Amino acid sequence: MLTPYDYEHFGTYLNLLVADADGTDWREVSRIVLRIDPMQDPQRAWQIYSSHLARAVWMSQQGHRHLLGDIPSLH
């Protein structure tokens, strides 16, 4: 199920998916998208980057069904 956190971070998830598809280095994505300096705390930066990317991938493959279910009917 989608969580309130997922809805709040939908834009972040999209940015992560685009950056991943473009082959952008995770450290750059961490710094720009997640605003975590990988030079200061590489383990934390990697952990947050990888967990958010995994959630973004799940949303793009399965979670979108929940989003579609949340759209009000046009009838």
N, CA, C and O atoms as a Maestro MAE file, in Angstrom:
{
 s_m_m2io_version
 :::
 2.0.0
}

f_m_ct {
 s_m_title
 :::
 protein
 m_atom[300] {
  # First column is atom index #
  i_m_mmod_type
  r_m_x_coord
  r_m_y_coord
  r_m_z_coord
  i_m_residue_number
  s_m_chain_name
  s_m_pdb_residue_name
  s_m_pdb_atom_name
  i_m_atomic_number
  :::
  1 25 0.834 -1.190 0.000 1 A "MET " " N  " 7
  2 3 0.000 0.000 0.000 1 A "MET " " CA " 6
  3 2 0.876 1.250 0.000 1 A "MET " " C  " 6
  4 15 1.992 1.251 0.521 1 A "MET " " O  " 8
  5 25 0.353 2.285 -0.583 2 A "LEU " " N  " 7
  6 3 1.037 3.565 -0.549 2 A "LEU " " CA " 6
  7 2 0.828 4.212 0.806 2 A "LEU " " C  " 6
  8 15 -0.237 4.096 1.413 2 A "LEU " " O  " 8
  9 25 1.846 4.885 1.258 3 A "THR " " N  " 7
  10 3 1.791 5.544 2.563 3 A "THR " " CA " 6
  11 2 1.722 7.059 2.360 3 A "THR " " C  " 6
  12 15 1.996 7.546 1.264 3 A "THR " " O  " 8
  13 25 1.363 7.796 3.390 4 A "PRO " " N  " 7
  14 3 1.427 9.261 3.287 4 A "PRO " " CA " 6
  15 2 2.826 9.743 2.890 4 A "PRO " " C  " 6
  16 15 2.967 10.724 2.161 4 A "PRO " " O  " 8
  17 25 3.849 9.051 3.370 5 A "TYR " " N  " 7
  18 3 5.231 9.392 3.007 5 A "TYR " " CA " 6
  19 2 5.434 9.270 1.497 5 A "TYR " " C  " 6
  20 15 6.087 10.113 0.883 5 A "TYR " " O  " 8
  21 25 4.872 8.220 0.904 6 A "ASP " " N  " 7
  22 3 4.995 8.030 -0.547 6 A "ASP " " CA " 6
  23 2 4.379 9.203 -1.307 6 A "ASP " " C  " 6
  24 15 4.959 9.707 -2.268 6 A "ASP " " O  " 8
  25 25 3.206 9.624 -0.867 7 A "TYR " " N  " 7
  26 3 2.549 10.754 -1.530 7 A "TYR " " CA " 6
  27 2 3.370 12.031 -1.385 7 A "TYR " " C  " 6
  28 15 3.480 12.815 -2.328 7 A "TYR " " O  " 8
  29 25 3.943 12.238 -0.209 8 A "GLU " " N  " 7
  30 3 4.764 13.428 0.032 8 A "GLU " " CA " 6
  31 2 6.022 13.440 -0.832 8 A "GLU " " C  " 6
  32 15 6.499 14.504 -1.229 8 A "GLU " " O  " 8
  33 25 6.555 12.259 -1.119 9 A "HIS " " N  " 7
  34 3 7.830 12.152 -1.820 9 A "HIS " " CA " 6
  35 2 7.695 11.659 -3.255 9 A "HIS " " C  " 6
  36 15 8.658 11.167 -3.843 9 A "HIS " " O  " 8
  37 25 6.511 11.791 -3.808 10 A "PHE " " N  " 7
  38 3 6.265 11.332 -5.167 10 A "PHE " " CA " 6
  39 2 7.235 11.980 -6.158 10 A "PHE " " C  " 6
  40 15 7.789 11.297 -7.018 10 A "PHE " " O  " 8
  41 25 7.439 13.279 -6.041 11 A "GLY " " N  " 7
  42 3 8.372 13.983 -6.929 11 A "GLY " " CA " 6
  43 2 9.796 13.480 -6.784 11 A "GLY " " C  " 6
  44 15 10.518 13.351 -7.772 11 A "GLY " " O  " 8
  45 25 10.197 13.198 -5.563 12 A "THR " " N  " 7
  46 3 11.536 12.650 -5.315 12 A "THR " " CA " 6
  47 2 11.682 11.303 -6.006 12 A "THR " " C  " 6
  48 15 12.698 11.031 -6.646 12 A "THR " " O  " 8
  49 25 10.662 10.463 -5.872 13 A "TYR " " N  " 7
  50 3 10.704 9.153 -6.519 13 A "TYR " " CA " 6
  51 2 10.831 9.290 -8.037 13 A "TYR " " C  " 6
  52 15 11.597 8.562 -8.668 13 A "TYR " " O  " 8
  53 25 10.091 10.209 -8.610 14 A "LEU " " N  " 7
  54 3 10.194 10.424 -10.057 14 A "LEU " " CA " 6
  55 2 11.595 10.871 -10.447 14 A "LEU " " C  " 6
  56 15 12.158 10.384 -11.428 14 A "LEU " " O  " 8
  57 25 12.156 11.796 -9.680 15 A "ASN " " N  " 7
  58 3 13.524 12.258 -9.960 15 A "ASN " " CA " 6
  59 2 14.526 11.121 -9.854 15 A "ASN " " C  " 6
  60 15 15.452 11.036 -10.661 15 A "ASN " " O  " 8
  61 25 14.357 10.258 -8.882 16 A "LEU " " N  " 7
  62 3 15.262 9.117 -8.728 16 A "LEU " " CA " 6
  63 2 15.161 8.172 -9.920 16 A "LEU " " C  " 6
  64 15 16.177 7.683 -10.413 16 A "LEU " " O  " 8
  65 25 13.946 7.915 -10.381 17 A "LEU " " N  " 7
  66 3 13.768 7.023 -11.540 17 A "LEU " " CA " 6
  67 2 14.393 7.608 -12.797 17 A "LEU " " C  " 6
  68 15 15.035 6.890 -13.563 17 A "LEU " " O  " 8
  69 25 14.211 8.900 -13.012 18 A "VAL " " N  " 7
  70 3 14.800 9.556 -14.187 18 A "VAL " " CA " 6
  71 2 16.318 9.509 -14.112 18 A "VAL " " C  " 6
  72 15 16.983 9.169 -15.090 18 A "VAL " " O  " 8
  73 25 16.863 9.849 -12.954 19 A "ALA " " N  " 7
  74 3 18.319 9.844 -12.783 19 A "ALA " " CA " 6
  75 2 18.888 8.439 -12.981 19 A "ALA " " C  " 6
  76 15 19.941 8.270 -13.596 19 A "ALA " " O  " 8
  77 25 18.188 7.441 -12.458 20 A "ASP " " N  " 7
  78 3 18.646 6.058 -12.624 20 A "ASP " " CA " 6
  79 2 18.615 5.656 -14.094 20 A "ASP " " C  " 6
  80 15 19.556 5.033 -14.586 20 A "ASP " " O  " 8
  81 25 17.548 6.005 -14.794 21 A "ALA " " N  " 7
  82 3 17.433 5.680 -16.223 21 A "ALA " " CA " 6
  83 2 18.520 6.383 -17.039 21 A "ALA " " C  " 6
  84 15 18.998 5.850 -18.040 21 A "ALA " " O  " 8
  85 25 18.904 7.584 -16.599 22 A "ASP " " N  " 7
  86 3 19.953 8.339 -17.290 22 A "ASP " " CA " 6
  87 2 21.357 7.871 -16.924 22 A "ASP " " C  " 6
  88 15 22.337 8.295 -17.537 22 A "ASP " " O  " 8
  89 25 21.451 6.996 -15.922 23 A "GLY " " N  " 7
  90 3 22.760 6.503 -15.493 23 A "GLY " " CA " 6
  91 2 23.526 7.484 -14.631 23 A "GLY " " C  " 6
  92 15 24.753 7.414 -14.553 23 A "GLY " " O  " 8
  93 25 22.825 8.392 -13.988 24 A "THR " " N  " 7
  94 3 23.481 9.384 -13.134 24 A "THR " " CA " 6
  95 2 24.079 8.706 -11.908 24 A "THR " " C  " 6
  96 15 23.454 7.835 -11.303 24 A "THR " " O  " 8
  97 25 25.276 9.105 -11.552 25 A "ASP " " N  " 7
  98 3 25.958 8.540 -10.390 25 A "ASP " " CA " 6
  99 2 25.121 8.768 -9.132 25 A "ASP " " C  " 6
  100 15 24.588 9.857 -8.920 25 A "ASP " " O  " 8
  101 25 25.012 7.740 -8.310 26 A "TRP " " N  " 7
  102 3 24.170 7.805 -7.110 26 A "TRP " " CA " 6
  103 2 24.596 8.916 -6.171 26 A "TRP " " C  " 6
  104 15 23.759 9.498 -5.481 26 A "TRP " " O  " 8
  105 25 25.902 9.223 -6.133 27 A "ARG " " N  " 7
  106 3 26.387 10.282 -5.231 27 A "ARG " " CA " 6
  107 2 25.850 11.646 -5.654 27 A "ARG " " C  " 6
  108 15 25.489 12.470 -4.814 27 A "ARG " " O  " 8
  109 25 25.804 11.872 -6.960 28 A "GLU " " N  " 7
  110 3 25.251 13.131 -7.459 28 A "GLU " " CA " 6
  111 2 23.755 13.218 -7.160 28 A "GLU " " C  " 6
  112 15 23.255 14.270 -6.763 28 A "GLU " " O  " 8
  113 25 23.056 12.120 -7.350 29 A "VAL " " N  " 7
  114 3 21.625 12.078 -7.064 29 A "VAL " " CA " 6
  115 2 21.377 12.304 -5.579 29 A "VAL " " C  " 6
  116 15 20.464 13.037 -5.199 29 A "VAL " " O  " 8
  117 25 22.181 11.683 -4.755 30 A "SER " " N  " 7
  118 3 22.053 11.859 -3.312 30 A "SER " " CA " 6
  119 2 22.221 13.323 -2.922 30 A "SER " " C  " 6
  120 15 21.464 13.855 -2.111 30 A "SER " " O  " 8
  121 25 23.215 13.955 -3.507 31 A "ARG " " N  " 7
  122 3 23.507 15.352 -3.175 31 A "ARG " " CA " 6
  123 2 22.414 16.288 -3.678 31 A "ARG " " C  " 6
  124 15 21.981 17.179 -2.947 31 A "ARG " " O  " 8
  125 25 21.964 16.099 -4.911 32 A "ILE " " N  " 7
  126 3 21.025 17.039 -5.524 32 A "ILE " " CA " 6
  127 2 19.574 16.731 -5.154 32 A "ILE " " C  " 6
  128 15 18.839 17.627 -4.739 32 A "ILE " " O  " 8
  129 25 19.162 15.489 -5.298 33 A "VAL " " N  " 7
  130 3 17.752 15.138 -5.095 33 A "VAL " " CA " 6
  131 2 17.427 14.943 -3.617 33 A "VAL " " C  " 6
  132 15 16.417 15.443 -3.124 33 A "VAL " " O  " 8
  133 25 18.290 14.213 -2.919 34 A "LEU " " N  " 7
  134 3 18.007 13.898 -1.517 34 A "LEU " " CA " 6
  135 2 18.620 14.905 -0.539 34 A "LEU " " C  " 6
  136 15 18.314 14.899 0.653 34 A "LEU " " O  " 8
  137 25 19.481 15.760 -1.063 35 A "ARG " " N  " 7
  138 3 20.155 16.786 -0.254 35 A "ARG " " CA " 6
  139 2 20.957 16.191 0.899 35 A "ARG " " C  " 6
  140 15 20.950 16.699 2.020 35 A "ARG " " O  " 8
  141 25 21.646 15.097 0.584 36 A "ILE " " N  " 7
  142 3 22.535 14.444 1.544 36 A "ILE " " CA " 6
  143 2 23.925 14.417 0.926 36 A "ILE " " C  " 6
  144 15 24.104 13.942 -0.195 36 A "ILE " " O  " 8
  145 25 24.896 14.923 1.651 37 A "ASP " " N  " 7
  146 3 26.264 14.977 1.140 37 A "ASP " " CA " 6
  147 2 26.931 13.614 1.301 37 A "ASP " " C  " 6
  148 15 27.232 13.210 2.424 37 A "ASP " " O  " 8
  149 25 27.166 12.900 0.202 38 A "PRO " " N  " 7
  150 3 27.771 11.579 0.294 38 A "PRO " " CA " 6
  151 2 29.242 11.614 0.716 38 A "PRO " " C  " 6
  152 15 29.799 10.591 1.114 38 A "PRO " " O  " 8
  153 25 29.859 12.772 0.631 39 A "MET " " N  " 7
  154 3 31.253 12.887 1.083 39 A "MET " " CA " 6
  155 2 31.322 12.929 2.612 39 A "MET " " C  " 6
  156 15 32.289 12.446 3.202 39 A "MET " " O  " 8
  157 25 30.318 13.494 3.245 40 A "GLN " " N  " 7
  158 3 30.314 13.590 4.706 40 A "GLN " " CA " 6
  159 2 29.823 12.307 5.360 40 A "GLN " " C  " 6
  160 15 30.336 11.910 6.406 40 A "GLN " " O  " 8
  161 25 28.849 11.666 4.763 41 A "ASP " " N  " 7
  162 3 28.261 10.461 5.357 41 A "ASP " " CA " 6
  163 2 27.877 9.475 4.250 41 A "ASP " " C  " 6
  164 15 26.695 9.313 3.945 41 A "ASP " " O  " 8
  165 25 28.865 8.826 3.656 42 A "PRO " " N  " 7
  166 3 28.590 7.960 2.502 42 A "PRO " " CA " 6
  167 2 27.661 6.783 2.812 42 A "PRO " " C  " 6
  168 15 26.844 6.407 1.971 42 A "PRO " " O  " 8
  169 25 27.774 6.205 3.997 43 A "GLN " " N  " 7
  170 3 26.927 5.058 4.333 43 A "GLN " " CA " 6
  171 2 25.460 5.485 4.436 43 A "GLN " " C  " 6
  172 15 24.581 4.810 3.900 43 A "GLN " " O  " 8
  173 25 25.196 6.583 5.113 44 A "ARG " " N  " 7
  174 3 23.824 7.091 5.234 44 A "ARG " " CA " 6
  175 2 23.282 7.498 3.866 44 A "ARG " " C  " 6
  176 15 22.138 7.195 3.528 44 A "ARG " " O  " 8
  177 25 24.111 8.184 3.083 45 A "ALA " " N  " 7
  178 3 23.681 8.631 1.760 45 A "ALA " " CA " 6
  179 2 23.304 7.434 0.891 45 A "ALA " " C  " 6
  180 15 22.266 7.447 0.229 45 A "ALA " " O  " 8
  181 25 24.144 6.401 0.892 46 A "TRP " " N  " 7
  182 3 23.854 5.215 0.088 46 A "TRP " " CA " 6
  183 2 22.598 4.503 0.572 46 A "TRP " " C  " 6
  184 15 21.769 4.085 -0.236 46 A "TRP " " O  " 8
  185 25 22.456 4.366 1.870 47 A "GLN " " N  " 7
  186 3 21.298 3.670 2.431 47 A "GLN " " CA " 6
  187 2 19.994 4.379 2.051 47 A "GLN " " C  " 6
  188 15 19.032 3.733 1.636 47 A "GLN " " O  " 8
  189 25 19.966 5.681 2.191 48 A "ILE " " N  " 7
  190 3 18.751 6.430 1.869 48 A "ILE " " CA " 6
  191 2 18.501 6.424 0.363 48 A "ILE " " C  " 6
  192 15 17.367 6.251 -0.084 48 A "ILE " " O  " 8
  193 25 19.562 6.612 -0.413 49 A "TYR " " N  " 7
  194 3 19.417 6.571 -1.870 49 A "TYR " " CA " 6
  195 2 18.851 5.223 -2.312 49 A "TYR " " C  " 6
  196 15 17.869 5.174 -3.053 49 A "TYR " " O  " 8
  197 25 19.460 4.140 -1.863 50 A "SER " " N  " 7
  198 3 19.044 2.814 -2.340 50 A "SER " " CA " 6
  199 2 17.640 2.449 -1.863 50 A "SER " " C  " 6
  200 15 16.883 1.829 -2.609 50 A "SER " " O  " 8
  201 25 17.281 2.819 -0.639 51 A "SER " " N  " 7
  202 3 15.936 2.493 -0.153 51 A "SER " " CA " 6
  203 2 14.870 3.316 -0.879 51 A "SER " " C  " 6
  204 15 13.797 2.802 -1.194 51 A "SER " " O  " 8
  205 25 15.162 4.587 -1.145 52 A "HIS " " N  " 7
  206 3 14.205 5.418 -1.873 52 A "HIS " " CA " 6
  207 2 14.085 4.974 -3.335 52 A "HIS " " C  " 6
  208 15 12.989 4.975 -3.895 52 A "HIS " " O  " 8
  209 25 15.196 4.601 -3.942 53 A "LEU " " N  " 7
  210 3 15.134 4.115 -5.323 53 A "LEU " " CA " 6
  211 2 14.342 2.814 -5.393 53 A "LEU " " C  " 6
  212 15 13.543 2.627 -6.311 53 A "LEU " " O  " 8
  213 25 14.552 1.913 -4.436 54 A "ALA " " N  " 7
  214 3 13.799 0.655 -4.414 54 A "ALA " " CA " 6
  215 2 12.300 0.931 -4.289 54 A "ALA " " C  " 6
  216 15 11.489 0.275 -4.943 54 A "ALA " " O  " 8
  217 25 11.938 1.890 -3.457 55 A "ARG " " N  " 7
  218 3 10.525 2.242 -3.301 55 A "ARG " " CA " 6
  219 2 9.980 2.864 -4.589 55 A "ARG " " C  " 6
  220 15 8.845 2.598 -4.986 55 A "ARG " " O  " 8
  221 25 10.792 3.685 -5.226 56 A "ALA " " N  " 7
  222 3 10.384 4.307 -6.497 56 A "ALA " " CA " 6
  223 2 10.154 3.247 -7.565 56 A "ALA " " C  " 6
  224 15 9.189 3.330 -8.325 56 A "ALA " " O  " 8
  225 25 11.024 2.263 -7.628 57 A "VAL " " N  " 7
  226 3 10.871 1.174 -8.600 57 A "VAL " " CA " 6
  227 2 9.599 0.388 -8.293 57 A "VAL " " C  " 6
  228 15 8.834 0.067 -9.202 57 A "VAL " " O  " 8
  229 25 9.371 0.079 -7.024 58 A "TRP " " N  " 7
  230 3 8.147 -0.637 -6.651 58 A "TRP " " CA " 6
  231 2 6.922 0.163 -7.085 58 A "TRP " " C  " 6
  232 15 5.982 -0.395 -7.651 58 A "TRP " " O  " 8
  233 25 6.933 1.464 -6.821 59 A "MET " " N  " 7
  234 3 5.790 2.290 -7.193 59 A "MET " " CA " 6
  235 2 5.569 2.286 -8.699 59 A "MET " " C  " 6
  236 15 4.429 2.275 -9.163 59 A "MET " " O  " 8
  237 25 6.659 2.295 -9.460 60 A "SER " " N  " 7
  238 3 6.513 2.329 -10.918 60 A "SER " " CA " 6
  239 2 6.035 0.993 -11.467 60 A "SER " " C  " 6
  240 15 5.422 0.947 -12.534 60 A "SER " " O  " 8
  241 25 6.305 -0.088 -10.755 61 A "GLN " " N  " 7
  242 3 5.924 -1.405 -11.257 61 A "GLN " " CA " 6
  243 2 4.620 -1.933 -10.670 61 A "GLN " " C  " 6
  244 15 3.875 -2.642 -11.346 61 A "GLN " " O  " 8
  245 25 4.341 -1.586 -9.402 62 A "GLN " " N  " 7
  246 3 3.146 -2.119 -8.750 62 A "GLN " " CA " 6
  247 2 2.329 -1.060 -8.019 62 A "GLN " " C  " 6
  248 15 1.099 -1.101 -8.043 62 A "GLN " " O  " 8
  249 25 2.987 -0.132 -7.384 63 A "GLY " " N  " 7
  250 3 2.308 0.853 -6.569 63 A "GLY " " CA " 6
  251 2 1.402 1.789 -7.341 63 A "GLY " " C  " 6
  252 15 0.466 2.362 -6.782 63 A "GLY " " O  " 8
  253 25 1.679 1.945 -8.629 64 A "HIS " " N  " 7
  254 3 0.840 2.839 -9.436 64 A "HIS " " CA " 6
  255 2 -0.604 2.365 -9.465 64 A "HIS " " C  " 6
  256 15 -1.513 3.167 -9.678 64 A "HIS " " O  " 8
  257 25 -0.822 1.089 -9.257 65 A "ARG " " N  " 7
  258 3 -2.197 0.571 -9.215 65 A "ARG " " CA " 6
  259 2 -2.966 1.204 -8.054 65 A "ARG " " C  " 6
  260 15 -4.164 1.463 -8.163 65 A "ARG " " O  " 8
  261 25 -2.273 1.448 -6.949 66 A "HIS " " N  " 7
  262 3 -2.904 2.096 -5.803 66 A "HIS " " CA " 6
  263 2 -3.202 3.562 -6.133 66 A "HIS " " C  " 6
  264 15 -4.233 4.103 -5.735 66 A "HIS " " O  " 8
  265 25 -2.287 4.189 -6.860 67 A "LEU " " N  " 7
  266 3 -2.532 5.584 -7.259 67 A "LEU " " CA " 6
  267 2 -3.768 5.667 -8.143 67 A "LEU " " C  " 6
  268 15 -4.609 6.549 -7.966 67 A "LEU " " O  " 8
  269 25 -3.871 4.762 -9.077 68 A "LEU " " N  " 7
  270 3 -5.030 4.773 -9.970 68 A "LEU " " CA " 6
  271 2 -6.328 4.535 -9.214 68 A "LEU " " C  " 6
  272 15 -7.372 5.079 -9.572 68 A "LEU " " O  " 8
  273 25 -6.260 3.726 -8.174 69 A "GLY " " N  " 7
  274 3 -7.438 3.485 -7.367 69 A "GLY " " CA " 6
  275 2 -7.855 4.693 -6.553 69 A "GLY " " C  " 6
  276 15 -9.001 4.776 -6.112 69 A "GLY " " O  " 8
  277 25 -6.926 5.646 -6.345 70 A "ASP " " N  " 7
  278 3 -7.216 6.839 -5.568 70 A "ASP " " CA " 6
  279 2 -7.786 7.965 -6.416 70 A "ASP " " C  " 6
  280 15 -8.199 8.991 -5.875 70 A "ASP " " O  " 8
  281 25 -7.817 7.796 -7.732 71 A "ILE " " N  " 7
  282 3 -8.327 8.844 -8.613 71 A "ILE " " CA " 6
  283 2 -9.858 8.762 -8.607 71 A "ILE " " C  " 6
  284 15 -10.432 7.702 -8.856 71 A "ILE " " O  " 8
  285 25 -10.496 9.872 -8.323 72 A "PRO " " N  " 7
  286 3 -11.971 9.842 -8.314 72 A "PRO " " CA " 6
  287 2 -12.529 9.556 -9.705 72 A "PRO " " C  " 6
  288 15 -11.934 9.923 -10.718 72 A "PRO " " O  " 8
  289 25 -13.651 8.913 -9.731 73 A "SER " " N  " 7
  290 3 -14.309 8.591 -10.989 73 A "SER " " CA " 6
  291 2 -14.751 9.846 -11.706 73 A "SER " " C  " 6
  292 15 -15.165 10.812 -11.064 73 A "SER " " O  " 8
  293 25 -14.672 9.850 -13.022 74 A "LEU " " N  " 7
  294 3 -15.082 10.987 -13.812 74 A "LEU " " CA " 6
  295 2 -16.571 10.930 -14.177 74 A "LEU " " C  " 6
  296 15 -17.093 11.840 -14.821 74 A "LEU " " O  " 8
  297 25 -17.230 9.877 -13.769 75 A "HIS " " N  " 7
  298 3 -18.651 9.722 -14.121 75 A "HIS " " CA " 6
  299 2 -19.548 10.378 -13.109 75 A "HIS " " C  " 6
  300 15 -20.770 10.342 -13.252 75 A "HIS " " O  " 8
  :::
 }
 m_bond[299] {
  # First column is bond index #
  i_m_from
  i_m_to
  i_m_order
  :::
  1 1 2 1
  2 2 3 1
  3 3 4 2
  4 3 5 1
  5 5 6 1
  6 6 7 1
  7 7 8 2
  8 7 9 1
  9 9 10 1
  10 10 11 1
  11 11 12 2
  12 11 13 1
  13 13 14 1
  14 14 15 1
  15 15 16 2
  16 15 17 1
  17 17 18 1
  18 18 19 1
  19 19 20 2
  20 19 21 1
  21 21 22 1
  22 22 23 1
  23 23 24 2
  24 23 25 1
  25 25 26 1
  26 26 27 1
  27 27 28 2
  28 27 29 1
  29 29 30 1
  30 30 31 1
  31 31 32 2
  32 31 33 1
  33 33 34 1
  34 34 35 1
  35 35 36 2
  36 35 37 1
  37 37 38 1
  38 38 39 1
  39 39 40 2
  40 39 41 1
  41 41 42 1
  42 42 43 1
  43 43 44 2
  44 43 45 1
  45 45 46 1
  46 46 47 1
  47 47 48 2
  48 47 49 1
  49 49 50 1
  50 50 51 1
  51 51 52 2
  52 51 53 1
  53 53 54 1
  54 54 55 1
  55 55 56 2
  56 55 57 1
  57 57 58 1
  58 58 59 1
  59 59 60 2
  60 59 61 1
  61 61 62 1
  62 62 63 1
  63 63 64 2
  64 63 65 1
  65 65 66 1
  66 66 67 1
  67 67 68 2
  68 67 69 1
  69 69 70 1
  70 70 71 1
  71 71 72 2
  72 71 73 1
  73 73 74 1
  74 74 75 1
  75 75 76 2
  76 75 77 1
  77 77 78 1
  78 78 79 1
  79 79 80 2
  80 79 81 1
  81 81 82 1
  82 82 83 1
  83 83 84 2
  84 83 85 1
  85 85 86 1
  86 86 87 1
  87 87 88 2
  88 87 89 1
  89 89 90 1
  90 90 91 1
  91 91 92 2
  92 91 93 1
  93 93 94 1
  94 94 95 1
  95 95 96 2
  96 95 97 1
  97 97 98 1
  98 98 99 1
  99 99 100 2
  100 99 101 1
  101 101 102 1
  102 102 103 1
  103 103 104 2
  104 103 105 1
  105 105 106 1
  106 106 107 1
  107 107 108 2
  108 107 109 1
  109 109 110 1
  110 110 111 1
  111 111 112 2
  112 111 113 1
  113 113 114 1
  114 114 115 1
  115 115 116 2
  116 115 117 1
  117 117 118 1
  118 118 119 1
  119 119 120 2
  120 119 121 1
  121 121 122 1
  122 122 123 1
  123 123 124 2
  124 123 125 1
  125 125 126 1
  126 126 127 1
  127 127 128 2
  128 127 129 1
  129 129 130 1
  130 130 131 1
  131 131 132 2
  132 131 133 1
  133 133 134 1
  134 134 135 1
  135 135 136 2
  136 135 137 1
  137 137 138 1
  138 138 139 1
  139 139 140 2
  140 139 141 1
  141 141 142 1
  142 142 143 1
  143 143 144 2
  144 143 145 1
  145 145 146 1
  146 146 147 1
  147 147 148 2
  148 147 149 1
  149 149 150 1
  150 150 151 1
  151 151 152 2
  152 151 153 1
  153 153 154 1
  154 154 155 1
  155 155 156 2
  156 155 157 1
  157 157 158 1
  158 158 159 1
  159 159 160 2
  160 159 161 1
  161 161 162 1
  162 162 163 1
  163 163 164 2
  164 163 165 1
  165 165 166 1
  166 166 167 1
  167 167 168 2
  168 167 169 1
  169 169 170 1
  170 170 171 1
  171 171 172 2
  172 171 173 1
  173 173 174 1
  174 174 175 1
  175 175 176 2
  176 175 177 1
  177 177 178 1
  178 178 179 1
  179 179 180 2
  180 179 181 1
  181 181 182 1
  182 182 183 1
  183 183 184 2
  184 183 185 1
  185 185 186 1
  186 186 187 1
  187 187 188 2
  188 187 189 1
  189 189 190 1
  190 190 191 1
  191 191 192 2
  192 191 193 1
  193 193 194 1
  194 194 195 1
  195 195 196 2
  196 195 197 1
  197 197 198 1
  198 198 199 1
  199 199 200 2
  200 199 201 1
  201 201 202 1
  202 202 203 1
  203 203 204 2
  204 203 205 1
  205 205 206 1
  206 206 207 1
  207 207 208 2
  208 207 209 1
  209 209 210 1
  210 210 211 1
  211 211 212 2
  212 211 213 1
  213 213 214 1
  214 214 215 1
  215 215 216 2
  216 215 217 1
  217 217 218 1
  218 218 219 1
  219 219 220 2
  220 219 221 1
  221 221 222 1
  222 222 223 1
  223 223 224 2
  224 223 225 1
  225 225 226 1
  226 226 227 1
  227 227 228 2
  228 227 229 1
  229 229 230 1
  230 230 231 1
  231 231 232 2
  232 231 233 1
  233 233 234 1
  234 234 235 1
  235 235 236 2
  236 235 237 1
  237 237 238 1
  238 238 239 1
  239 239 240 2
  240 239 241 1
  241 241 242 1
  242 242 243 1
  243 243 244 2
  244 243 245 1
  245 245 246 1
  246 246 247 1
  247 247 248 2
  248 247 249 1
  249 249 250 1
  250 250 251 1
  251 251 252 2
  252 251 253 1
  253 253 254 1
  254 254 255 1
  255 255 256 2
  256 255 257 1
  257 257 258 1
  258 258 259 1
  259 259 260 2
  260 259 261 1
  261 261 262 1
  262 262 263 1
  263 263 264 2
  264 263 265 1
  265 265 266 1
  266 266 267 1
  267 267 268 2
  268 267 269 1
  269 269 270 1
  270 270 271 1
  271 271 272 2
  272 271 273 1
  273 273 274 1
  274 274 275 1
  275 275 276 2
  276 275 277 1
  277 277 278 1
  278 278 279 1
  279 279 280 2
  280 279 281 1
  281 281 282 1
  282 282 283 1
  283 283 284 2
  284 283 285 1
  285 285 286 1
  286 286 287 1
  287 287 288 2
  288 287 289 1
  289 289 290 1
  290 290 291 1
  291 291 292 2
  292 291 293 1
  293 293 294 1
  294 294 295 1
  295 295 296 2
  296 295 297 1
  297 297 298 1
  298 298 299 1
  299 299 300 2
  :::
 }
}
